[in-house]
Amino acid sequence: MDVTKVELSVSCIDLPKMDKLSKSDPMCVLYQRTEKQGKWNWEKEDHTEVIKDSQNPTFAKTFLVEYHFEEQQHLKFILYDIDDDYHLDELYKQDYMGEAEFYLVDVFTSRTSLELPLIKEGEVVHKAKVFVQAEEVQESNYTITMQLYCTNLEKKDFFGKSDPYLEISKGQENGTLTLAHRTSVIQKTLNPRWPIFEISIQKLCSGDWDRQLKFACFDWNRSGVPDLIGEGVTTLRQICRGNVAQLPLKSKIKKKHREEEKNSGTLHFGSVRAIPVDTFLDYIKEGCKITLMIAIDFTASNGAPSKPTSLHYCDQHLDNPYVVAIKSVASVLASYDSDQKFPVFGFGAKAPQIGGVSHCFPLNGNPDHPEVEGIEGILDVYQITLNSVDLHGPTNFSMFLDKAIELASSPVSQGSQRYYLLLIITDGVITDMQNTVDRIVAASYKPLSIVIVGVGNANFSAMETLDADGAPLVDRNGTVMKRDIVQFVQLQKYQTLSGSFSLARETLAEIPMQFLSYMKMNRIKPSNTADTAGRQKKLSRDQDSDTRASSTSSEGATAFTTKYHS
């Protein structure tokens, strides 16, 4: 997943007065809770400016943070009254005013600003409030389209013209280059024109408009060893502004005891456009509702819950694999569910209220309202169910998939946006594979993503098939799945690494792209951007076009030549 950057703005009201004879001089410091080698620590990220004589500061300095859907990003602001301006990094010399903790996702789901109490020594500081707002850094939310061509390339083949292709590489902070894009080969020409291609700004230049881009032109050889024709360096900002309409391609030749550069052709930027794209956070900020559903495996292959060897065994000192998955994966997903009420189902057990074996029963016993409240509610009904059902089998997915599809079939439109996440925690080999494939193909047309966490050490090859990373699923009628909606991860692989943190990160990384693929497929835009001209604007530079509107701003994307498209 591409990295999204967000900017945090902070303001406060009614901060405590720390000095007897004057108002406080507050400064805000941001910390992020990070995990290294299985240990969690608060790591200092940055601090604001100092505002003199104010109990109600609005800080001009903002914090830039990378947003990751698959993580519960725990942040903390600590406020200090600055008595010594010359030692801002030596915080122990300053007066501690209090702190405010929050999760980054809460700022977005609040939709306006998130209000936090100021806490000092475990107590709420009377009346003091901290407000935080988050905005996506829009400069990184673009797709770049380019049409490139070359003229007068140097001939590299003795008996014929060259077979040129281009490689675009981006510079890294350590001085190395990473390949970002390779064009097709154009046969037998010294004046190639490549088809227009599309690339995300993250892949092209890591979202940095001023990062160096090297354009290298090669002559393809059947032997597999290409000849370098020439290369040149520029930046995306220079290209889009029109500062670089063409780029000389240089190569080196040896003369006596030194190397000299020569011109080996010219690269032309025929058409370059930077097109704003909608992001997952755009939808969340504008109120798209996320609903989390959970299905838990109660088949006998888990082992009797009363035995320590069971995957359902409950130890007061150690969470069993099901609890680990709920606390790590479900906790991240639950952050996006606004009402914190989750339908929770079990499968593969005999329940007293059902009689026979059921492959889809509500853990709270209420089929009309199967929701429980909060992560603690999920853990509570899971524990109660363990004590009230007989584990049985087989492992069938199709019945609770039917229920998930039913729930995800409520109308979704531009004015009513909703998306569903189904978390399945299971230990076994599926016994209704074809029926399951049929349901997943049907679900791929719905606003639904499926996350499967495999516990234990069973053969999970069927789960890998459902993941469909290698080939799309096809149902019994020959219908191919519309989009990738399943992610499978085996818990055991991550328990010995960095625990549940790595499990959640690996399991959930694909969901934002699955979400966006559904919205794009159904032409649904974020609520307040569907009809605005701002989202229609395309930043472009067309070398061959006479219709241009120049912008003189030096900041971000607005600095580029713009063209409007209906």
Secondary structure as UniProt FT lines:
FT   STRAND          4..13
FT   STRAND          26..36
FT   TURN            37..38
FT   STRAND          39..47
FT   STRAND          63..67
FT   TURN            69..70
FT   STRAND          74..81
FT   HELIX           85..87
FT   TURN            88..89
FT   HELIX           91..93
FT   STRAND          95..103
FT   HELIX           104..109
FT   STRAND          114..120
FT   TURN            121..122
FT   STRAND          123..136
FT   HELIX           138..140
FT   STRAND          142..151
FT   STRAND          164..171
FT   TURN            173..174
FT   STRAND          177..182
FT   STRAND          197..200
FT   HELIX           201..205
FT   TURN            206..207
FT   TURN            209..210
FT   STRAND          212..219
FT   TURN            222..223
FT   STRAND          227..235
FT   HELIX           236..241
FT   STRAND          246..255
FT   TURN            256..257
FT   STRAND          258..276
FT   HELIX           280..285
FT   TURN            286..287
FT   STRAND          289..297
FT   HELIX           300..302
FT   TURN            305..306
FT   TURN            308..309
FT   TURN            311..312
FT   TURN            316..317
FT   HELIX           321..325
FT   HELIX           326..330
FT   HELIX           331..334
FT   TURN            335..336
FT   TURN            338..339
FT   STRAND          341..347
FT   STRAND          349..350
FT   TURN            352..354
FT   STRAND          357..358
FT   STRAND          361..362
FT   TURN            363..364
FT   STRAND          371..373
FT   HELIX           374..386
FT   TURN            387..388
FT   STRAND          390..392
FT   HELIX           398..407
FT   TURN            408..409
FT   STRAND          418..426
FT   HELIX           433..443
FT   TURN            444..445
FT   STRAND          448..454
FT   HELIX           461..467
FT   TURN            476..477
FT   STRAND          486..490
FT   HELIX           492..495
FT   TURN            496..498
FT   HELIX           499..508
FT   TURN            509..510
FT   HELIX           511..521
FT   TURN            522..523
FT   HELIX           527..529
FT   TURN            530..531
FT   HELIX           533..536
FT   STRAND          537..542
FT   TURN            543..544
FT   HELIX           556..559
FT   STRAND          562..564
//
